[in-house]
């Protein structure tokens, strides 16, 4: 493994950095999104670890329509964000 890189790592957790986007689908100029995944966890793969699956297609469609309409952008529901600072005891 090279310093600063997870490429080639064969562990259970998979890390992927993706470009982040504004609600109108434009790429954010400097922010990246982190995606975490699990590899080779049978209970995750077969669905045993899931408590509930909810179809949010209608919600996503309404948010997409609001994002693409400049007049409705104030109607977007977005998560509040904050900087996470880990404790020094890690």
C-alpha positions as a Markdown table, in Angstrom:
| # | Residue | x | y | z |
|---|---|---|---|---|
| 1 | Unk | 0.0 | 0.0 | 0.0 |
| 2 | Unk | 1.3 | 3.4 | -0.9 |
| 3 | Unk | 1.2 | 6.3 | 1.5 |
| 4 | Unk | -2.1 | 8.1 | 1.4 |
| 5 | Unk | -3.7 | 5.5 | -0.9 |
| 6 | Unk | -6.2 | 2.7 | -0.2 |
| 7 | Unk | -5.8 | 1.3 | -3.7 |
| 8 | Unk | -5.0 | -2.4 | -3.6 |
| 9 | Unk | -6.2 | -2.7 | 0.0 |
| 10 | Unk | -8.0 | -6.0 | 0.4 |
| 11 | Unk | -9.7 | -5.4 | 3.8 |
| 12 | Unk | -13.4 | -5.5 | 4.7 |
| 13 | Unk | -14.1 | -1.7 | 4.4 |
| 14 | Unk | -14.0 | -0.1 | 1.0 |
| 15 | Unk | -13.3 | 3.6 | 0.7 |
| 16 | Unk | -14.0 | 5.7 | -2.4 |
| 17 | Unk | -13.6 | 9.4 | -3.0 |
| 18 | Unk | -16.1 | 10.9 | -5.5 |
| 19 | Unk | -16.6 | 14.4 | -6.7 |
| 20 | Unk | -19.3 | 16.3 | -4.7 |
| 21 | Unk | -22.0 | 18.1 | -6.6 |
| 22 | Unk | -24.3 | 21.1 | -6.1 |
| 23 | Unk | -28.1 | 20.4 | -6.1 |
| 24 | Unk | -28.2 | 21.5 | -9.8 |
| 25 | Unk | -25.7 | 18.8 | -10.6 |
| 26 | Unk | -22.7 | 21.1 | -11.2 |
| 27 | Unk | -19.4 | 19.7 | -9.7 |
| 28 | Unk | -18.3 | 21.4 | -6.5 |
| 29 | Unk | -14.9 | 22.9 | -7.3 |
| 30 | Unk | -12.9 | 21.5 | -4.3 |
| 31 | Unk | -15.1 | 19.4 | -2.1 |
| 32 | Unk | -15.1 | 15.6 | -2.4 |
| 33 | Unk | -17.7 | 13.0 | -1.1 |
| 34 | Unk | -16.6 | 9.9 | 0.7 |
| 35 | Unk | -18.4 | 6.6 | 0.1 |
| 36 | Unk | -17.8 | 3.7 | 2.5 |
| 37 | Unk | -18.8 | 0.2 | 1.6 |
| 38 | Unk | -18.5 | -3.3 | 3.1 |
| 39 | Unk | -16.8 | -6.2 | 1.3 |
| 40 | Unk | -17.4 | -9.9 | 1.9 |
| 41 | Unk | -19.9 | -9.5 | 4.8 |
| 42 | Unk | -22.4 | -12.2 | 4.1 |
| 43 | Unk | -25.1 | -10.8 | 6.4 |
| 44 | Unk | -24.9 | -7.5 | 4.6 |
| 45 | Unk | -24.8 | -9.0 | 1.2 |
| 46 | Unk | -27.9 | -11.2 | 1.8 |
| 47 | Unk | -29.9 | -8.4 | 3.5 |
| 48 | Unk | -30.0 | -9.9 | 7.0 |
| 49 | Unk | -28.4 | -6.7 | 8.4 |
| 50 | Unk | -31.1 | -4.4 | 7.0 |
| 51 | Unk | -33.8 | -3.4 | 9.4 |
| 52 | Unk | -36.0 | -1.5 | 6.9 |
| 53 | Unk | -35.8 | -0.5 | 3.2 |
| 54 | Unk | -37.9 | 2.5 | 2.2 |
| 55 | Unk | -38.6 | 3.6 | -1.4 |
| 56 | Unk | -37.7 | 7.4 | -1.5 |
| 57 | Unk | -38.1 | 7.7 | -5.3 |
| 58 | Unk | -41.0 | 10.3 | -5.0 |
| 59 | Unk | -39.0 | 12.4 | -2.5 |
| 60 | Unk | -35.9 | 12.3 | -4.8 |
| 61 | Unk | -37.9 | 13.3 | -7.8 |
| 62 | Unk | -39.4 | 16.2 | -6.0 |
| 63 | Unk | -36.0 | 17.4 | -4.8 |
| 64 | Unk | -34.5 | 17.0 | -8.3 |
| 65 | Unk | -37.4 | 19.1 | -9.7 |
| 66 | Unk | -36.8 | 21.8 | -7.1 |
| 67 | Unk | -33.0 | 21.8 | -7.7 |
| 68 | Unk | -33.5 | 22.2 | -11.5 |
| 69 | Unk | -36.1 | 25.0 | -11.1 |
| 70 | Unk | -34.3 | 28.2 | -9.9 |
| 71 | Unk | -37.7 | 29.4 | -8.4 |
| 72 | Unk | -38.1 | 26.3 | -6.2 |
| 73 | Unk | -34.5 | 26.0 | -4.9 |
| 74 | Unk | -35.6 | 27.3 | -1.5 |
| 75 | Unk | -37.8 | 24.2 | -1.1 |
| 76 | Unk | -34.8 | 21.8 | -1.1 |
| 77 | Unk | -34.4 | 19.8 | 2.1 |
| 78 | Unk | -30.7 | 19.5 | 2.8 |
| 79 | Unk | -28.8 | 18.0 | 5.7 |
| 80 | Unk | -27.1 | 20.3 | 8.1 |
| 81 | Unk | -23.4 | 19.9 | 8.1 |
| 82 | Unk | -20.7 | 20.4 | 10.7 |
| 83 | Unk | -17.0 | 19.8 | 10.9 |
| 84 | Unk | -16.2 | 16.6 | 12.8 |
| 85 | Unk | -13.1 | 16.9 | 15.0 |
| 86 | Unk | -12.0 | 13.6 | 16.4 |
| 87 | Unk | -10.8 | 13.5 | 20.0 |
| 88 | Unk | -7.1 | 13.3 | 20.6 |
| 89 | Unk | -7.6 | 10.0 | 22.5 |
| 90 | Unk | -7.9 | 8.0 | 19.3 |
